[in-house]
């Protein structure tokens, strides 16, 4: 089995609200990312997928955030590192690309200077070498005229080009792990296809592990090998991509997959999940999906189900198996 | 699709819109964004007509030209048989009751300082002579129609989730019994499970109130689910118009083909061959000569660079603006 790049164990992230109040955004999240695989972290807005990734990068403000659990990145326990040690991890071991390429770049700095900044911070290359590396990086992400682009400002580039620059910057110190937070959400479909192809190429050529955070199940099916589904701050299901789409086990995953309109399969009405995501400050007792779940029983409202292994690499957090649920529904 | 009559409810004829940008030394505009160029289409009563395209293709501008939020530079718009693009504002105003709009951003399109029942009743205040009590009654009725509780009327928009706010926006549009609803990206700000709820609601309302929709979206899968006829736009031009099955089954324009192939399908078994388009969208201030798509088209020839293609009819309500409508990528 490939080397494990990132291991998150029992991660809980809380944010301060008011003077003494803490809100739990993510709790009990565990997963791994190995070299050369693309892992999808999916869920709807507010499910905690971005909070999880920012916790791994330690990008939350210390004063207002409490993180517990264990995050092992490249053999080091991230939560025990000093700020300086963490700084050198970012870029070298792990880097991140964001949703809004336009706003993630500094608008008053030339592309070349921004790229050089990242490279000089993490290596001790000379000015000439930094320039060469920048040109090579831009070329590798498919920017047609790298020398020209280095002199441009972000506003002179299109969204797709900016995202390529972001990827070039993230890959410039050859991190083993890349975290991509909704990298294509702000882009048009034809440009999205280009960026996804680029990420797949990076994985193939450099054996990079990629944690892809997205709400788009189409993107997941397209390039991920394994998928983690989150709902209201919990992981509810994890499985290889084929298994997840063919035999989703958690009622939320099933509902989510069914509610996506699918090209080439025209339906008159879409199956939908009733209700909406619960408020972080007022999480229901028991299973967090119970209020929206058509199978929910008394037990579901009392017991919060743990994530259990149901097959070799398939875990799911529901008190009942699919068969039991169908029987209960038929019985009612 | 239920009762398609022969006369179109809305007919757009050769409409163009340019926005001035940049000024010369004497303060006259010398550059223009060509947002919409020579766009024509018909919307039949009771159908859902969709316009799809990527950002900046002019789909939203087109919808705004129809309800006169902006005025076209050229061309005519016929609504219910009447030419409306040059009507004085005063004569146009009552027509707005017949064409209502649902906006993309459910957070930005509701006044945060108004109660929900007042938001929904506001079009009634403008367009009808109903008394305050009657308006309130109608607003509460509409809340029920869109799947909210009449007691929600006392609340303010911030107390609702995105999906619920979009329902409020739809209730407001319905308040004056419009014939046409222009929905500009009504579900793109919503999560998938909520998106499905709103799409189903739009479907149900159409059947119940005999509505005609002009649906603007960038999401091809959503458009496939909801539309009867689809127009694809690129750089302010309509490149293809076709009935739903026809467009998704036999896309004829190279851009439509590329666009469809780029949509990720949520099924790992479907390994699609993507047509990866080279490069980016050209700037709308400087639209390429000839066919606007020739700079990125894998089939482009010399003819495409110089000659602007005309719409070819290739089937029932199916037109393609391409020199080589029979070729595929």
Contacts between the chains, C-beta under 8 A, distances in Angstrom:
chain1	res1	chain2	res2	distance
A	44	B	191	3.9
A	44	B	192	6.9
A	44	B	193	6.5
A	44	B	194	7.9
A	45	B	191	5.7
A	144	B	279	7.9
A	158	B	280	4.5
A	158	B	281	7.1
A	160	B	280	5.9
A	161	B	280	6.8
A	188	B	54	3.8
A	188	B	55	5.7
A	188	B	218	7.0
A	188	B	281	7.9
A	189	B	54	7.0
A	189	B	218	7.5
A	189	B	220	7.2
A	189	B	259	6.4
A	189	B	262	4.4
A	189	B	263	5.6
A	190	B	54	6.7
A	190	B	258	6.2
A	190	B	259	6.4
A	190	B	262	4.8
A	190	B	276	8.0
A	190	B	277	4.8
A	191	B	54	8.0
A	191	B	280	7.3
A	192	B	262	6.8
A	192	B	264	7.6
A	193	B	261	7.8
A	193	B	262	4.0
A	193	B	264	7.9
A	193	B	274	5.2
A	193	B	276	6.0
A	194	B	276	6.0
A	194	B	277	7.7
A	196	B	264	7.5
A	197	B	274	7.2
A	197	B	276	6.4
A	215	B	191	6.8
A	215	B	192	7.1
A	216	B	264	6.9
A	217	B	192	7.4
A	217	B	266	3.9
A	218	B	221	7.8
A	218	B	263	6.7
A	218	B	264	3.2
A	218	B	265	5.8
A	218	B	266	4.7
A	219	B	264	5.1
A	220	B	266	7.2
A	221	B	264	6.5
A	221	B	265	6.4
A	221	B	266	4.9
A	221	B	267	5.6
A	221	B	268	4.6
A	221	B	270	7.6
A	222	B	264	4.2
A	222	B	265	7.7
A	241	B	268	4.9
A	242	B	268	5.0
A	242	B	269	7.5
A	245	B	266	6.9
A	245	B	267	5.9
A	245	B	268	5.4
A	245	B	269	7.8
A	255	B	193	6.3
A	256	B	192	6.4
A	256	B	193	6.2
A	257	B	266	6.5
A	259	B	192	5.3
A	259	B	193	4.9
A	259	B	195	7.3
A	259	B	196	4.0
A	260	B	192	5.4
A	260	B	196	7.9
A	260	B	221	7.4
A	260	B	266	5.1
A	261	B	196	7.6
A	261	B	199	7.4
A	261	B	219	7.8
A	261	B	221	4.1
A	261	B	222	5.3
A	261	B	224	6.8
A	261	B	225	4.4
A	262	B	221	6.0
A	262	B	265	6.3
A	262	B	266	6.1
A	262	B	267	7.2
A	263	B	220	6.2
A	263	B	221	4.9
A	263	B	224	6.1
A	263	B	248	7.1
A	263	B	260	7.0
A	263	B	263	5.3
A	263	B	265	5.7
A	264	B	224	7.8
A	264	B	248	6.8
A	264	B	265	7.3
A	266	B	224	5.6
A	266	B	225	6.3
A	266	B	244	7.2
A	266	B	245	7.8
A	266	B	248	7.6
A	267	B	225	6.4
A	268	B	203	7.1
A	269	B	200	5.1
A	269	B	203	6.3
A	270	B	196	3.9
A	270	B	199	5.9
A	270	B	200	6.0
A	270	B	225	6.6
A	271	B	196	6.8
A	272	B	193	6.0
A	272	B	194	7.7
A	272	B	196	3.6
A	272	B	197	4.4
A	272	B	200	6.2
A	273	B	193	4.0
A	273	B	196	7.6
A	273	B	197	8.0
A	274	B	197	7.6
A	276	B	161	4.7
A	276	B	163	6.1
A	276	B	164	7.5
A	276	B	194	6.4
A	277	B	161	7.8
A	277	B	191	7.6
